[in-house]
Amino acid sequence: MGSGGKRECPDHDKMSCSCMKWHEEEVKARRSDSAFNMFESLNLELRDIGGYLYEVINHPELVVSFYGKWKVKGNKGKWNKGLGALRDYIRAKQGKKPLAKTKRPKILSIANGYKSFDVRKGIPDGFVHFEDPSGEKLCTRKGIEFCKALVGFEESAGRWKPVISGVIVRKDDIQTLEACLAR
């Protein structure tokens, strides 16, 4: 399987290394370890079938590689990537619903290319500046459209960086955010 820890090359000389084969095996072992850690998080029991492929003992229809790819045996299609897709496949086989996807923030149409709005120029009618550090997280969680509130710039290490303070939301959504904070 893997090395389990950092090993020293027995004949390693920092100036000239003639043990490339050993180093290639070490890289393969580290990749294998990281793949096993990924698959362990899904409680998969693996058996080596050669060629960097592993059969999943508790799901015999699956084959995984230590590169984090997987596919169903006998399926001539391409390899699937990602543990999220594998987790959803296993849950579907067990008759369970897939886990909820992470919510993406909904950005207001008044935002610029950096997903922010410069409040120094004034805020358009129908929008409110919500000055709370947790505003962005609350808006994403509740599915409220927002954009970051740019209040200025500051110089840091010779570069100008934006200063963000809260979010801009529609007037209708401000009550929802305040109710969340009151809890």
Order of alpha helices (4+ residues) and beta strands (2+ residues): alpha-beta-beta-beta-beta-beta-alpha-beta-beta-beta-alpha-beta-beta-alpha
